[in-house]
Amino acid sequence: MKAKSINGNAPSAIQAALQQSMADGFLPTLAIVFISVKQDRKAVCDILSNEGIDIFGATSCGEFTNGHQSDGETSILLLEVSRAYYSIIIEEVENADVERAASLLAEKALQQFKKPTFLLTCTGVYGEGRYFDGDTLVKTLVEKLGDDCIFFGGMAGDDWNIKNSYVFSHQKDSGNGIAALVFDAANISLHGMAIHGWKPLGITRKVTKSAGNKIYSIDGKPAVDMYLKYLGMSEKNGDEHFDIFKDLSVHFPFIAKRQNGETIIKSPRSIEKESGALIMDIEMEEGSEFHFTTPPDFEISEEIISEATALKHSMESKPDALLIFSCAGRPPVLGPLTTLENEGLANVWQLPMAGFYTYGEFGRTKNGKQHFHSAMCCWVALKEK
């Protein structure tokens, strides 16, 4: 596998960058595209398709390549790899039935390859602001493909508009779907990790009343009142202009524990006015314990680089390309530290890199299982065996 990354702020810039990348005889067969909803993605797809390049893509909330961070542009990882080693699948989600669409995708992946491994994306938001159920997506894929099936990726963004994001290929564009770039694990391997960096704050809390992704009470007290009071924002309760997700939980999500001891970030997305419940991005069962949090500091960049270095040294040979899926909530909280994360990973691996800021991440924490995540920096190195 050969790889190069390109970027551009318009289709014409992508056309020029693509031609320059191919000037030395490089002949990409596949493009992994991260593109702002502000850009003309049909024009970009046409440019790539006219060169016979297959496309796996998602709209973004900011995008980046080696040495270049952008907002509202396009970043692309170009791969010259045998078409026998991969397949692109897009499944529409009908009637909000994520489980059915994920099951169909898993079935098709197994029809393509005996042992699939893949990159995963989906529409992070659809239908003018409805959030995609990433937790059900991952649980269904794990159920159908097994715990040992490895996949990484991120939910498509829409530049923080929270209205509609898109996933696409050279043949299809979906505003409510799941897309997978499925590799034959016998020939292509994925090696990566997901890290968040948020730290527990204060004592352990308990969800005392919940249903699905709604939390009604924490430690026996109304959930919204408890959350806002603890963070000194009680005056925002009932304020119609207050967006609990953008204004608060992006900075101060919850850290919960899974049964196997792994930690997971879970974030309140909105408040249900009628009941006063916190509506979460990931379900929190009644009786589950968690902590309020404090954001990461400079040490998170060092941790990410250290873990990437350790993984690199454990591999027998150098991978071919790098992808980064970083939560869209990280730049507002961490500022320039996100650039240090991305560039630090690129410097460790010394590989062509592309990535984007997402509305949710798919991957594994260190020694962890496959999960849907929030607030993560998730990265994966691709290698042809």
C-alpha positions in Angstrom: 0.0 0.0 0.0 1.2 3.5 -0.9 -0.4 6.6 0.7 -0.4 10.4 0.3 -2.5 13.1 1.9 -3.9 16.2 0.2 -6.1 19.1 1.2 -7.8 22.1 -0.4 -10.3 24.9 0.2 -12.2 24.4 -3.1 -12.7 21.7 -5.7 -10.1 23.4 -8.0 -7.5 23.2 -5.2 -8.3 19.5 -4.7 -7.9 18.9 -8.5 -4.5 20.6 -8.5 -3.3 18.7 -5.4 -4.5 15.4 -6.8 -2.6 15.9 -10.1 0.5 16.9 -8.2 0.3 13.8 -6.0 0.1 11.6 -9.1 2.9 13.3 -11.0 5.5 10.8 -9.8 3.4 7.8 -11.0 1.4 7.3 -7.8 -2.0 5.8 -8.9 -4.5 5.9 -6.0 -7.4 3.5 -6.2 -9.1 4.7 -3.0 -9.7 8.1 -1.4 -10.8 8.6 2.2 -12.5 12.0 2.2 -13.3 14.3 5.1 -15.1 17.4 3.8 -17.0 20.4 5.2 -20.7 20.7 4.4 -19.7 24.2 3.1 -17.8 22.5 0.3 -19.2 21.1 -3.0 -18.7 17.4 -2.2 -20.3 16.3 -5.5 -17.6 18.3 -7.4 -14.9 16.8 -5.3 -16.3 13.3 -5.8 -16.5 13.8 -9.5 -12.8 14.9 -9.6 -11.8 11.7 -7.9 -14.2 9.4 -9.8 -12.9 10.8 -13.1 -9.5 9.5 -12.2 -11.0 6.0 -11.4 -10.6 6.5 -7.6 -13.1 4.9 -5.2 -14.4 7.1 -2.4 -15.2 6.6 1.3 -16.2 9.8 2.9 -17.9 11.8 5.7 -18.7 15.4 6.3 -16.7 17.0 9.0 -16.5 19.6 11.9 -13.0 20.6 11.0 -10.4 18.5 9.1 -6.6 18.1 9.0 -3.6 16.5 7.2 0.1 16.5 7.9 1.0 20.1 8.9 -2.4 21.5 8.0 -5.4 22.2 10.2 -8.6 23.6 8.6 -12.2 24.5 9.2 -14.6 24.4 6.3 -12.2 22.7 3.8 -11.4 19.2 2.5 -8.8 16.7 3.6 -8.1 13.4 1.8 -6.0 10.3 2.4 -5.2 8.7 -1.0 -4.3 5.0 -1.0 -2.9 2.9 -3.8 -4.1 -0.5 -2.7 -5.5 -3.6 -4.4 -9.3 -3.4 -4.9 -9.4 -7.1 -3.9 -8.5 -6.0 -0.4 -11.5 -3.7 0.3 -15.2 -3.1 -0.2 -17.3 0.0 0.5 -20.7 -0.5 2.0 -23.4 2.1 2.8 -26.7 1.2 4.5 -29.6 3.6 4.8 -31.3 3.7 8.2 -35.0 3.5 7.7 -37.6 4.3 10.4 -34.7 5.0 12.9 -33.9 1.2 12.9 -30.2 1.4 13.4 -30.0 -2.2 14.5 -31.4 -3.5 11.2 -29.1 -1.3 9.1 -26.1 -2.4 11.2 -27.0 -6.0 10.9 -27.3 -5.7 7.1 -23.9 -4.0 7.0 -22.3 -6.8 9.1 -23.9 -9.5 6.9 -22.5 -7.8 3.7 -19.1 -7.4 5.3 -18.9 -11.2 6.0 -20.0 -11.9 2.5 -17.1 -9.9 1.2 -14.4 -11.3 3.5 -14.1 -14.2 5.9 -12.5 -11.9 8.5 -13.4 -8.3 8.0 -11.8 -5.3 9.7 -13.0 -1.8 8.8 -13.3 2.0 9.1 -16.7 3.1 10.2 -18.7 6.3 9.9 -22.4 7.3 10.1 -24.5 10.4 10.0 -23.8 12.0 13.4 -27.0 14.1 13.1 -29.9 13.8 10.7 -33.4 15.1 10.0 -32.7 18.7 11.1 -31.0 17.9 14.5 -31.7 14.3 15.5 -28.7 12.5 17.0 -27.7 9.2 15.6 -27.7 6.2 17.9 -24.0 5.2 17.8 -24.2 3.0 20.9 -26.8 0.6 19.2 -24.7 0.7 16.0 -21.6 -0.6 17.8 -23.4 -3.1 20.0 -25.1 -4.6 16.9 -21.8 -4.8 14.9 -20.1 -6.5 17.9 -22.9 -9.0 18.3 -22.9 -9.9 14.6 -19.1 -9.8 14.0 -17.7 -10.9 17.3 -15.7 -9.2 20.0 -12.4 -9.7 18.1 -13.5 -7.7 15.1 -11.6 -4.5 15.0 -13.0 -1.2 13.6 -12.3 2.5 14.1 -13.9 5.7 12.9 -16.1 8.6 13.7 -19.5 10.1 13.2 -19.9 12.6 10.4 -20.2 16.3 11.4 -21.7 19.4 10.0 -19.5 22.3 11.2 -21.4 22.5 14.5 -24.7 23.3 12.8 -26.3 20.2 14.4 -28.7 19.8 11.6 -27.6 17.2 9.1 -24.3 15.4 8.3 -23.6 13.0 5.5 -21.7 9.9 4.6 -20.9 9.1 1.0 -19.0 7.0 -1.6 -18.4 7.4 -5.3 -21.8 5.8 -5.9 -24.0 7.1 -3.0 -24.6 10.0 -0.7 -26.7 9.5 2.5 -28.1 11.9 5.0 -29.2 9.1 7.4 -26.9 6.1 7.0 -24.0 4.0 8.0 -20.8 3.6 5.8 -18.0 1.1 6.2 -14.7 0.8 4.4 -14.3 -2.9 4.9 -10.8 -4.5 4.5 -9.8 -8.1 4.3 -8.0 -8.6 7.6 -5.9 -11.3 6.0 -4.2 -8.5 4.0 -4.8 -5.2 5.8 -4.5 -4.6 9.5 -5.6 -1.8 11.8 -3.7 -0.7 14.9 -5.0 2.1 17.1 -6.4 3.5 20.3 -8.9 5.8 21.8 -7.9 8.2 24.7 -10.0 11.0 26.3 -7.9 12.6 29.1 -10.8 14.0 31.2 -10.3 13.5 35.0 -12.7 12.6 37.8 -13.9 15.5 39.9 -15.2 15.1 43.4 -17.0 12.1 44.9 -18.7 9.1 43.1 -22.2 9.9 41.9 -25.1 7.4 41.3 -27.9 7.5 38.8 -30.9 6.9 41.0 -33.6 7.2 38.3 -33.3 6.8 34.5 -34.9 5.3 31.5 -33.0 4.7 28.2 -30.8 7.8 27.6 -32.7 10.0 30.1 -31.5 10.6 33.6 -34.2 11.9 36.0 -32.3 11.9 39.3 -28.7 11.8 40.6 -28.1 10.8 44.2 -31.9 11.2 44.7 -31.9 14.8 43.5 -33.3 16.2 40.2 -30.6 15.5 37.6 -30.6 18.9 35.9 -30.5 20.8 39.2 -27.7 18.6 40.6 -25.5 19.0 37.4 -26.0 22.7 37.0 -25.6 23.5 40.8 -22.4 21.4 41.0 -20.8 23.4 38.2 -22.0 26.8 39.5 -24.6 27.4 36.7 -27.9 27.0 38.5 -29.0 30.4 37.1 -29.1 28.7 33.6 -31.9 26.3 34.5 -34.8 27.4 32.4 -32.8 29.8 30.2 -34.1 29.2 26.7 -30.8 30.5 25.2 -28.7 28.0 27.2 -27.4 25.0 25.2 -26.3 22.5 27.8 -24.3 20.5 25.2 -22.3 23.4 23.6 -22.1 25.6 26.7 -21.4 23.0 29.4 -21.2 19.3 28.8 -18.6 19.6 26.0 -16.3 21.0 28.8 -17.7 18.9 31.7 -19.0 15.5 30.6 -19.4 12.5 32.9 -16.9 9.7 33.4 -18.7 6.3 33.9 -17.3 2.9 34.4 -18.1 -0.2 32.4 -18.4 -3.6 33.9 -14.9 -4.6 32.9 -13.4 -1.5 34.5 -13.0 0.6 31.4 -14.0 4.2 31.7 -16.2 6.0 29.2 -17.2 9.6 28.6 -20.9 10.3 28.5 -22.3 13.7 27.8 -25.7 15.4 28.4 -26.9 16.6 25.0 -30.1 18.4 26.1 -32.8 18.9 28.7 -36.3 17.5 28.4 -38.4 20.4 29.6 -41.5 18.4 30.5 -39.7 16.0 32.9 -36.5 17.9 33.7 -34.4 15.0 32.6 -30.9 15.1 31.2 -30.9 13.5 27.8 -27.5 11.7 27.3 -25.6 10.8 24.2 -25.1 7.2 25.6 -27.5 5.4 27.9 -26.8 5.4 31.6 -28.6 2.6 33.5 -30.3 3.2 36.8 -27.8 2.4 39.6 -24.7 3.1 37.5 -22.0 5.2 39.1 -20.0 8.1 37.6 -18.0 11.2 38.3 -18.3 14.8 37.2 -15.1 15.8 35.4 -12.5 18.4 34.9 -11.0 18.9 31.3 -7.7 17.5 30.2 -4.5 19.6 30.6 -1.2 19.6 28.7 -0.4 16.1 29.9 -3.0 14.6 27.6 -0.8 15.4 24.5 2.1 13.7 26.2 -0.1 10.6 27.1 -1.4 10.3 23.5 2.1 10.6 22.0 3.5 8.1 24.6 0.9 5.5 23.9 1.3 5.9 20.2 5.1 5.5 20.5 4.7 2.4 22.6 2.3 0.8 20.0 4.6 1.7 17.1 7.6 0.0 18.9 5.5 -3.1 19.4 4.9 -3.5 15.7 7.2 -5.7 13.6 7.2 -3.2 10.7 6.1 0.3 9.8 2.4 0.9 8.8 1.5 2.7 5.6 -1.0 5.5 6.7 -2.6 7.2 9.6 -6.1 8.4 10.3 -7.3 10.4 13.3 -10.9 10.8 14.5 -11.1 13.4 17.2 -14.2 14.6 19.0 -15.5 18.0 17.8 -15.7 19.0 21.5 -12.0 18.8 22.0 -11.0 22.0 20.2 -13.4 24.3 22.1 -12.1 22.8 25.4 -8.4 22.1 24.6 -7.7 24.9 22.1 -4.2 24.5 20.6 -3.6 21.2 22.5 -5.7 19.5 19.8 -3.2 20.6 17.2 -0.4 19.2 19.4 -2.3 15.9 19.6 -2.8 15.6 15.8 0.7 16.8 14.9 2.3 14.7 17.7 0.7 11.6 16.3 1.8 12.4 12.8 5.3 13.0 14.0 5.4 9.7 16.0 4.3 7.6 13.0 5.9 9.6 10.2 3.1 8.6 7.9 0.7 10.3 5.5 -2.2 11.4 7.7 -5.7 12.7 7.4 -8.4 13.2 10.0 -11.5 15.1 11.1 -13.4 16.3 14.1 -16.4 14.1 14.7 -19.7 13.9 16.5 -18.7 10.6 18.2 -15.9 8.1 17.9 -15.6 4.3 17.3 -12.6 2.4 18.6 -10.9 0.7 21.6 -9.2 2.2 24.7 -5.9 0.6 25.7 -6.6 -3.1 26.3 -10.3 -2.4 25.9 -13.2 -3.7 23.9 -15.0 -2.2 20.9 -17.2 0.7 22.0 -18.9 3.9 20.9 -17.2 6.9 22.5 -17.6 10.6 23.2 -14.9 13.2 23.7 -12.1 10.9 22.4 -9.0 11.3 20.4 -9.1 8.1 18.3 -6.4 7.2 15.9 -5.6 4.2 13.7 -2.6 3.1 11.6 -3.3 1.1 8.4 -0.9 -1.6 7.2 -0.8 -3.9 4.3 0.6 -7.3 5.4 
